[in-house]
Amino acid sequence: MQKAEAESWALTYYLIKNRLPELRKYYDELAQMPRDMELSPDVLEQAFGRAFDLYDTTGEKLDKNKVERFERDWAQYMGFIRLTVDNSEKTK
C-alpha cells in the first residue's frame, strides 16, 4: 500500500511540475464523465492516454513507445528530486 501511495504521489508531483496543461486536460476529460457511476480502469486509462497524447496515429490504442517515453521521463525527473523527510517525533 505504501508503495502505491508513494508512486501516485510521485506521478502527481511530476505532472504538476512538468505537464500541468495535460493534467488539466485529463481533469477536463474526467469532468465530462458521469458522476454517478464508477469508472473502470480502462476508461480512466483511455482518458489519460488522450490527455497526454499517448495514442498511436490511428487513435485506437496506446502507443507503446509513447508510453515508455512518458515513463522514462517521469523516472528520470524523479531521480533528480531531493526530498527531505522529517523522521523526528513531534512533541506536543
N, CA, C and O atoms as a Tinker XYZ file with bonds, in Angstrom:
   368  protein
     1  N      0.816000   -1.196000    0.000000    73     2
     2  CA     0.000000    0.000000    0.000000    64     1     3
     3  C      0.863000    1.264000    0.000000    63     2     4     5
     4  O      0.558000    2.218000   -0.715000    81     3
     5  N      1.929000    1.278000    0.791000    73     3     6
     6  CA     2.794000    2.454000    0.850000    64     5     7
     7  C      3.480000    2.714000   -0.483000    63     6     8     9
     8  O      3.673000    3.867000   -0.871000    81     7
     9  N      3.850000    1.646000   -1.184000    73     7    10
    10  CA     4.498000    1.818000   -2.488000    64     9    11
    11  C      3.529000    2.464000   -3.473000    63    10    12    13
    12  O      3.913000    3.367000   -4.216000    81    11
    13  N      2.287000    2.011000   -3.485000    73    11    14
    14  CA     1.282000    2.593000   -4.377000    64    13    15
    15  C      1.042000    4.064000   -4.039000    63    14    16    17
    16  O      0.911000    4.897000   -4.937000    81    15
    17  N      0.986000    4.379000   -2.759000    73    15    18
    18  CA     0.798000    5.768000   -2.352000    64    17    19
    19  C      1.991000    6.622000   -2.776000    63    18    20    21
    20  O      1.816000    7.740000   -3.259000    81    19
    21  N      3.187000    6.102000   -2.596000    73    19    22
    22  CA     4.394000    6.842000   -2.973000    64    21    23
    23  C      4.447000    7.058000   -4.482000    63    22    24    25
    24  O      4.798000    8.144000   -4.943000    81    23
    25  N      4.100000    6.030000   -5.251000    73    23    26
    26  CA     4.128000    6.170000   -6.704000    64    25    27
    27  C      3.063000    7.150000   -7.195000    63    26    28    29
    28  O      3.315000    7.937000   -8.107000    81    27
    29  N      1.882000    7.103000   -6.596000    73    27    30
    30  CA     0.843000    8.035000   -7.026000    64    29    31
    31  C      1.224000    9.468000   -6.654000    63    30    32    33
    32  O      0.954000   10.396000   -7.416000    81    31
    33  N      1.844000    9.652000   -5.502000    73    31    34
    34  CA     2.318000   10.981000   -5.121000    64    33    35
    35  C      3.386000   11.452000   -6.110000    63    34    36    37
    36  O      3.348000   12.592000   -6.574000    81    35
    37  N      4.338000   10.574000   -6.430000    73    35    38
    38  CA     5.426000   10.943000   -7.338000    64    37    39
    39  C      4.893000   11.297000   -8.725000    63    38    40    41
    40  O      5.360000   12.255000   -9.341000    81    39
    41  N      3.929000   10.538000   -9.215000    73    39    42
    42  CA     3.350000   10.841000  -10.526000    64    41    43
    43  C      2.630000   12.183000  -10.492000    63    42    44    45
    44  O      2.788000   12.997000  -11.401000    81    43
    45  N      1.849000   12.415000   -9.460000    73    43    46
    46  CA     1.139000   13.684000   -9.347000    64    45    47
    47  C      2.114000   14.849000   -9.263000    63    46    48    49
    48  O      1.902000   15.880000   -9.901000    81    47
    49  N      3.169000   14.699000   -8.491000    73    47    50
    50  CA     4.198000   15.732000   -8.360000    64    49    51
    51  C      4.814000   16.035000   -9.724000    63    50    52    53
    52  O      4.936000   17.198000  -10.110000    81    51
    53  N      5.200000   14.993000  -10.450000    73    51    54
    54  CA     5.792000   15.155000  -11.780000    64    53    55
    55  C      4.828000   15.871000  -12.726000    63    54    56    57
    56  O      5.221000   16.792000  -13.441000    81    55
    57  N      3.575000   15.444000  -12.725000    73    55    58
    58  CA     2.609000   16.036000  -13.649000    64    57    59
    59  C      2.369000   17.507000  -13.340000    63    58    60    61
    60  O      2.271000   18.326000  -14.254000    81    59
    61  N      2.275000   17.845000  -12.073000    73    59    62
    62  CA     2.053000   19.243000  -11.697000    64    61    63
    63  C      3.251000   20.101000  -12.077000    63    62    64    65
    64  O      3.087000   21.215000  -12.575000    81    63
    65  N      4.446000   19.591000  -11.847000    73    63    66
    66  CA     5.659000   20.364000  -12.114000    64    65    67
    67  C      6.015000   20.445000  -13.597000    63    66    68    69
    68  O      6.611000   21.430000  -14.032000    81    67
    69  N      5.655000   19.411000  -14.387000    73    67    70
    70  CA     6.143000   19.334000  -15.762000    64    69    71
    71  C      5.074000   19.207000  -16.841000    63    70    72    73
    72  O      5.346000   19.490000  -18.007000    81    71
    73  N      3.878000   18.792000  -16.480000    73    71    74
    74  CA     2.872000   18.515000  -17.506000    64    73    75
    75  C      1.506000   19.068000  -17.095000    63    74    76    77
    76  O      0.479000   18.426000  -17.311000    81    75
    77  N      1.503000   20.237000  -16.516000    73    75    78
    78  CA     0.268000   20.806000  -15.983000    64    77    79
    79  C     -0.828000   20.996000  -17.045000    63    78    80    81
    80  O     -1.984000   20.682000  -16.761000    81    79
    81  N     -0.525000   21.491000  -18.243000    73    79    82
    82  CA    -1.601000   21.622000  -19.237000    64    81    83
    83  C     -2.279000   20.283000  -19.562000    63    82    84    85
    84  O     -3.500000   20.214000  -19.697000    81    83
    85  N     -1.472000   19.223000  -19.685000    73    83    86
    86  CA    -2.046000   17.909000  -19.964000    64    85    87
    87  C     -2.832000   17.382000  -18.766000    63    86    88    89
    88  O     -3.861000   16.729000  -18.938000    81    87
    89  N     -2.355000   17.662000  -17.558000    73    87    90
    90  CA    -3.071000   17.239000  -16.359000    64    89    91
    91  C     -4.429000   17.921000  -16.299000    63    90    92    93
    92  O     -5.426000   17.293000  -15.943000    81    91
    93  N     -4.473000   19.185000  -16.640000    73    91    94
    94  CA    -5.755000   19.894000  -16.679000    64    93    95
    95  C     -6.675000   19.296000  -17.747000    63    94    96    97
    96  O     -7.883000   19.176000  -17.545000    81    95
    97  N     -6.093000   18.928000  -18.866000    73    95    98
    98  CA    -6.878000   18.287000  -19.928000    64    97    99
    99  C     -7.449000   16.955000  -19.431000    63    98   100   101
   100  O     -8.590000   16.613000  -19.744000    81    99
   101  N     -6.659000   16.208000  -18.660000    73    99   102
   102  CA    -7.135000   14.948000  -18.077000    64   101   103
   103  C     -8.307000   15.213000  -17.125000    63   102   104   105
   104  O     -9.312000   14.504000  -17.158000    81   103
   105  N     -8.173000   16.219000  -16.292000    73   103   106
   106  CA    -9.266000   16.574000  -15.381000    64   105   107
   107  C    -10.519000   16.975000  -16.164000    63   106   108   109
   108  O    -11.638000   16.650000  -15.766000    81   107
   109  N    -10.323000   17.684000  -17.280000    73   107   110
   110  CA   -11.462000   18.054000  -18.121000    64   109   111
   111  C    -12.128000   16.812000  -18.702000    63   110   112   113
   112  O    -13.354000   16.737000  -18.781000    81   111
   113  N    -11.311000   15.834000  -19.110000    73   111   114
   114  CA   -11.855000   14.564000  -19.613000    64   113   115
   115  C    -12.699000   13.898000  -18.528000    63   114   116   117
   116  O    -13.807000   13.433000  -18.796000    81   115
   117  N    -12.181000   13.854000  -17.317000    73   115   118
   118  CA   -12.911000   13.222000  -16.216000    64   117   119
   119  C    -14.195000   13.978000  -15.891000    63   118   120   121
   120  O    -15.205000   13.365000  -15.547000    81   119
   121  N    -14.161000   15.293000  -15.997000    73   119   122
   122  CA   -15.332000   16.105000  -15.680000    64   121   123
   123  C    -16.482000   15.847000  -16.645000    63   122   124   125
   124  O    -17.639000   16.098000  -16.305000    81   123
   125  N    -16.186000   15.353000  -17.834000    73   123   126
   126  CA   -17.224000   15.079000  -18.827000    64   125   127
   127  C    -17.894000   13.719000  -18.612000    63   126   128   129
   128  O    -18.899000   13.412000  -19.254000    81   127
   129  N    -17.347000   12.919000  -17.724000    73   127   130
   130  CA   -17.875000   11.575000  -17.499000    64   129   131
   131  C    -18.967000   11.601000  -16.435000    63   130   132   133
   132  O    -19.009000   12.496000  -15.592000    81   131
   133  N    -19.852000   10.602000  -16.488000    73   131   134
   134  CA   -20.948000   10.567000  -15.498000    64   133   135
   135  C    -20.423000   10.541000  -14.069000    63   134   136   137
   136  O    -19.488000    9.803000  -13.756000    81   135
   137  N    -21.015000   11.332000  -13.226000    73   135   138
   138  CA   -20.565000   11.425000  -11.830000    64   137   139
   139  C    -21.155000   10.325000  -10.954000    63   138   140   141
   140  O    -20.640000   10.058000   -9.868000    81   139
   141  N    -22.208000    9.697000  -11.405000    73   139   142
   142  CA   -22.908000    8.743000  -10.552000    64   141   143
   143  C    -22.555000    7.285000  -10.835000    63   142   144   145
   144  O    -23.234000    6.382000  -10.346000    81   143
   145  N    -21.506000    7.045000  -11.615000    73   143   146
   146  CA   -21.103000    5.667000  -11.844000    64   145   147
   147  C    -19.600000    5.515000  -11.697000    63   146   148   149
   148  O    -18.834000    6.434000  -11.988000    81   147
   149  N    -19.197000    4.352000  -11.245000    73   147   150
   150  CA   -17.783000    4.079000  -11.056000    64   149   151
   151  C    -17.121000    3.885000  -12.415000    63   150   152   153
   152  O    -17.643000    3.174000  -13.274000    81   151
   153  N    -15.984000    4.513000  -12.600000    73   151   154
   154  CA   -15.275000    4.429000  -13.872000    64   153   155
   155  C    -14.291000    3.269000  -13.833000    63   154   156   157
   156  O    -13.566000    3.093000  -12.854000    81   155
   157  N    -14.269000    2.490000  -14.886000    73   155   158
   158  CA   -13.377000    1.333000  -14.950000    64   157   159
   159  C    -11.946000    1.795000  -15.196000    63   158   160   161
   160  O    -11.725000    2.894000  -15.705000    81   159
   161  N    -10.979000    0.962000  -14.838000    73   159   162
   162  CA    -9.579000    1.292000  -15.120000    64   161   163
   163  C     -9.337000    1.559000  -16.612000    63   162   164   165
   164  O     -8.533000    2.423000  -16.962000    81   163
   165  N    -10.023000    0.830000  -17.482000    73   163   166
   166  CA    -9.859000    1.040000  -18.929000    64   165   167
   167  C    -10.313000    2.439000  -19.347000    63   166   168   169
   168  O     -9.651000    3.099000  -20.148000    81   167
   169  N    -11.433000    2.880000  -18.808000    73   167   170
   170  CA   -11.952000    4.207000  -19.139000    64   169   171
   171  C    -10.990000    5.281000  -18.657000    63   170   172   173
   172  O    -10.733000    6.251000  -19.371000    81   171
   173  N    -10.458000    5.116000  -17.455000    73   171   174
   174  CA    -9.501000    6.087000  -16.914000    64   173   175
   175  C     -8.212000    6.095000  -17.733000    63   174   176   177
   176  O     -7.638000    7.156000  -17.981000    81   175
   177  N     -7.761000    4.919000  -18.149000    73   175   178
   178  CA    -6.551000    4.822000  -18.971000    64   177   179
   179  C     -6.755000    5.511000  -20.321000    63   178   180   181
   180  O     -5.862000    6.205000  -20.809000    81   179
   181  N     -7.916000    5.320000  -20.914000    73   179   182
   182  CA    -8.211000    5.965000  -22.192000    64   181   183
   183  C     -8.212000    7.485000  -22.061000    63   182   184   185
   184  O     -7.672000    8.186000  -22.917000    81   183
   185  N     -8.815000    7.989000  -20.996000    73   183   186
   186  CA    -8.841000    9.436000  -20.772000    64   185   187
   187  C     -7.431000    9.971000  -20.563000    63   186   188   189
   188  O     -7.082000   11.030000  -21.084000    81   187
   189  N     -6.622000    9.241000  -19.802000    73   187   190
   190  CA    -5.240000    9.649000  -19.561000    64   189   191
   191  C     -4.458000    9.640000  -20.872000    63   190   192   193
   192  O     -3.706000   10.570000  -21.160000    81   191
   193  N     -4.639000    8.594000  -21.654000    73   191   194
   194  CA    -3.950000    8.482000  -22.944000    64   193   195
   195  C     -4.297000    9.622000  -23.886000    63   194   196   197
   196  O     -3.424000   10.153000  -24.573000    81   195
   197  N     -5.560000    9.998000  -23.922000    73   195   198
   198  CA    -5.968000   11.117000  -24.777000    64   197   199
   199  C     -5.358000   12.427000  -24.277000    63   198   200   201
   200  O     -4.824000   13.208000  -25.064000    81   199
   201  N     -5.439000   12.660000  -22.982000    73   199   202
   202  CA    -4.957000   13.920000  -22.411000    64   201   203
   203  C     -3.451000   14.096000  -22.588000    63   202   204   205
   204  O     -2.971000   15.210000  -22.797000    81   203
   205  N     -2.716000   13.001000  -22.505000    73   203   206
   206  CA    -1.259000   13.088000  -22.575000    64   205   207
   207  C     -0.707000   12.642000  -23.934000    63   206   208   209
   208  O      0.489000   12.387000  -24.075000    81   207
   209  N     -1.588000   12.553000  -24.923000    73   207   210
   210  CA    -1.197000   12.214000  -26.294000    64   209   211
   211  C     -0.359000   10.935000  -26.344000    63   210   212   213
   212  O      0.745000   10.919000  -26.890000    81   211
   213  N     -0.899000    9.881000  -25.771000    73   211   214
   214  CA    -0.187000    8.608000  -25.720000    64   213   215
   215  C     -0.746000    7.579000  -26.706000    63   214   216   217
   216  O     -0.323000    6.423000  -26.703000    81   215
   217  N     -1.687000    7.993000  -27.541000    73   215   218
   218  CA    -2.279000    7.069000  -28.513000    64   217   219
   219  C     -1.447000    7.025000  -29.787000    63   218   220   221
   220  O     -0.704000    7.956000  -30.097000    81   219
   221  N     -1.588000    5.917000  -30.521000    73   219   222
   222  CA    -0.910000    5.791000  -31.802000    64   221   223
   223  C     -1.620000    6.669000  -32.838000    63   222   224   225
   224  O     -2.606000    7.337000  -32.524000    81   223
   225  N     -1.115000    6.661000  -34.063000    73   223   226
   226  CA    -1.661000    7.538000  -35.097000    64   225   227
   227  C     -3.096000    7.190000  -35.475000    63   226   228   229
   228  O     -3.826000    8.044000  -35.979000    81   227
   229  N     -3.508000    5.950000  -35.239000    73   227   230
   230  CA    -4.889000    5.566000  -35.538000    64   229   231
   231  C     -5.844000    6.072000  -34.468000    63   230   232   233
   232  O     -7.043000    6.198000  -34.718000    81   231
   233  N     -5.329000    6.363000  -33.283000    73   231   234
   234  CA    -6.166000    6.803000  -32.174000    64   233   235
   235  C     -6.959000    5.689000  -31.537000    63   234   236   237
   236  O     -7.888000    5.941000  -30.770000    81   235
   237  N     -6.597000    4.448000  -31.854000    73   235   238
   238  CA    -7.347000    3.306000  -31.353000    64   237   239
   239  C     -6.697000    2.614000  -30.160000    63   238   240   241
   240  O     -7.383000    1.963000  -29.372000    81   239
   241  N     -5.384000    2.751000  -30.022000    73   239   242
   242  CA    -4.699000    2.090000  -28.903000    64   241   243
   243  C     -3.502000    2.919000  -28.473000    63   242   244   245
   244  O     -2.993000    3.754000  -29.220000    81   243
   245  N     -3.064000    2.662000  -27.239000    73   243   246
   246  CA    -1.895000    3.365000  -26.723000    64   245   247
   247  C     -0.665000    2.969000  -27.520000    63   246   248   249
   248  O     -0.486000    1.804000  -27.877000    81   247
   249  N      0.174000    3.947000  -27.792000    73   247   250
   250  CA     1.432000    3.714000  -28.498000    64   249   251
   251  C      2.482000    3.305000  -27.466000    63   250   252   253
   252  O      2.806000    4.074000  -26.561000    81   251
   253  N      3.002000    2.108000  -27.607000    73   251   254
   254  CA     3.971000    1.561000  -26.644000    64   253   255
   255  C      5.171000    2.486000  -26.474000    63   254   256   257
   256  O      5.625000    2.699000  -25.350000    81   255
   257  N      5.688000    3.033000  -27.558000    73   255   258
   258  CA     6.862000    3.913000  -27.483000    64   257   259
   259  C      6.559000    5.209000  -26.740000    63   258   260   261
   260  O      7.383000    5.693000  -25.963000    81   259
   261  N      5.375000    5.769000  -26.979000    73   259   262
   262  CA     4.997000    6.998000  -26.275000    64   261   263
   263  C      4.845000    6.738000  -24.779000    63   262   264   265
   264  O      5.270000    7.549000  -23.955000    81   263
   265  N      4.242000    5.612000  -24.434000    73   263   266
   266  CA     4.056000    5.269000  -23.019000    64   265   267
   267  C      5.412000    5.054000  -22.355000    63   266   268   269
   268  O      5.644000    5.539000  -21.247000    81   267
   269  N      6.298000    4.339000  -23.017000    73   267   270
   270  CA     7.640000    4.101000  -22.458000    64   269   271
   271  C      8.408000    5.411000  -22.305000    63   270   272   273
   272  O      9.112000    5.592000  -21.312000    81   271
   273  N      8.288000    6.316000  -23.255000    73   271   274
   274  CA     8.963000    7.616000  -23.163000    64   273   275
   275  C      8.406000    8.418000  -21.994000    63   274   276   277
   276  O      9.159000    9.061000  -21.262000    81   275
   277  N      7.081000    8.381000  -21.818000    73   275   278
   278  CA     6.441000    9.059000  -20.688000    64   277   279
   279  C      6.981000    8.508000  -19.373000    63   278   280   281
   280  O      7.365000    9.276000  -18.491000    81   279
   281  N      7.015000    7.178000  -19.235000    73   279   282
   282  CA     7.512000    6.547000  -18.007000    64   281   283
   283  C      8.984000    6.881000  -17.767000    63   282   284   285
   284  O      9.387000    7.139000  -16.633000    81   283
   285  N      9.777000    6.876000  -18.820000    73   283   286
   286  CA    11.204000    7.186000  -18.706000    64   285   287
   287  C     11.416000    8.631000  -18.259000    63   286   288   289
   288  O     12.244000    8.900000  -17.389000    81   287
   289  N     10.663000    9.562000  -18.858000    73   287   290
   290  CA    10.780000   10.974000  -18.477000    64   289   291
   291  C     10.405000   11.181000  -17.013000    63   290   292   293
   292  O     11.064000   11.928000  -16.290000    81   291
   293  N      9.341000   10.511000  -16.588000    73   291   294
   294  CA     8.896000   10.607000  -15.196000    64   293   295
   295  C      9.969000   10.066000  -14.252000    63   294   296   297
   296  O     10.323000   10.717000  -13.268000    81   295
   297  N     10.480000    8.882000  -14.554000    73   295   298
   298  CA    11.501000    8.269000  -13.686000    64   297   299
   299  C     12.769000    9.120000  -13.653000    63   298   300   301
   300  O     13.380000    9.295000  -12.599000    81   299
   301  N     13.157000    9.642000  -14.808000    73   299   302
   302  CA    14.362000   10.471000  -14.857000    64   301   303
   303  C     14.178000   11.743000  -14.025000    63   302   304   305
   304  O     15.079000   12.135000  -13.283000    81   303
   305  N     13.034000   12.377000  -14.146000    73   303   306
   306  CA    12.769000   13.589000  -13.372000    64   305   307
   307  C     12.807000   13.299000  -11.882000    63   306   308   309
   308  O     13.436000   14.027000  -11.114000    81   307
   309  N     12.135000   12.237000  -11.479000    73   307   310
   310  CA    12.072000   11.914000  -10.057000    64   309   311
   311  C     13.445000   11.509000   -9.519000    63   310   312   313
   312  O     13.698000   11.649000   -8.323000    81   311
   313  N     14.324000   11.017000  -10.368000    73   311   314
   314  CA    15.671000   10.668000   -9.944000    64   313   315
   315  C     16.494000   11.883000   -9.535000    63   314   316   317
   316  O     17.465000   11.762000   -8.788000    81   315
   317  N     16.099000   13.057000  -10.031000    73   315   318
   318  CA    16.831000   14.284000   -9.710000    64   317   319
   319  C     16.252000   15.025000   -8.516000    63   318   320   321
   320  O     16.885000   15.938000   -7.987000    81   319
   321  N     15.070000   14.645000   -8.094000    73   319   322
   322  CA    14.397000   15.339000   -6.987000    64   321   323
   323  C     14.983000   14.882000   -5.659000    63   322   324   325
   324  O     15.113000   13.684000   -5.409000    81   323
   325  N     15.328000   15.824000   -4.825000    73   323   326
   326  CA    15.819000   15.527000   -3.487000    64   325   327
   327  C     14.723000   15.884000   -2.494000    63   326   328   329
   328  O     14.384000   17.054000   -2.316000    81   327
   329  N     14.192000   14.889000   -1.870000    73   327   330
   330  CA    13.130000   15.107000   -0.897000    64   329   331
   331  C     13.685000   14.953000    0.503000    63   330   332   333
   332  O     14.525000   14.091000    0.765000    81   331
   333  N     13.212000   15.787000    1.384000    73   331   334
   334  CA    13.621000   15.664000    2.769000    64   333   335
   335  C     12.460000   15.073000    3.562000    63   334   336   337
   336  O     11.304000   15.449000    3.369000    81   335
   337  N     12.774000   14.178000    4.420000    73   335   338
   338  CA    11.757000   13.534000    5.245000    64   337   339
   339  C     12.121000   13.797000    6.693000    63   338   340   341
   340  O     13.241000   13.524000    7.126000    81   339
   341  N     11.172000   14.323000    7.429000    73   339   342
   342  CA    11.369000   14.593000    8.855000    64   341   343
   343  C     10.917000   13.374000    9.625000    63   342   344   345
   344  O      9.718000   13.128000    9.755000    81   343
   345  N     11.865000   12.607000   10.136000    73   343   346
   346  CA    11.546000   11.401000   10.901000    64   345   347
   347  C     11.502000   11.655000   12.394000    63   346   348   349
   348  O     11.229000   10.738000   13.169000    81   347
   349  N     11.760000   12.862000   12.803000    73   347   350
   350  CA    11.735000   13.165000   14.224000    64   349   351
   351  C     10.297000   13.170000   14.732000    63   350   352   353
   352  O      9.365000   13.515000   14.005000    81   351
   353  N     10.141000   12.791000   15.961000    73   351   354
   354  CA     8.807000   12.805000   16.558000    64   353   355
   355  C      8.422000   14.226000   16.900000    63   354   356   357
   356  O      9.241000   15.034000   17.338000    81   355
   357  N      7.173000   14.498000   16.692000    73   355   358
   358  CA     6.666000   15.818000   17.040000    64   357   359
   359  C      6.306000   15.809000   18.528000    63   358   360   361
   360  O      5.676000   14.876000   19.025000    81   359
   361  N      6.717000   16.856000   19.216000    73   359   362
   362  CA     6.367000   16.964000   20.636000    64   361   363
   363  C      5.197000   17.922000   20.774000    63   362   364   365
   364  O      5.075000   18.902000   20.038000    81   363
   365  N      4.355000   17.618000   21.719000    73   363   366
   366  CA     3.168000   18.471000   21.926000    64   365   367
   367  C      3.409000   19.485000   22.990000    63   366   368
   368  O      2.522000   20.282000   23.294000    81   367
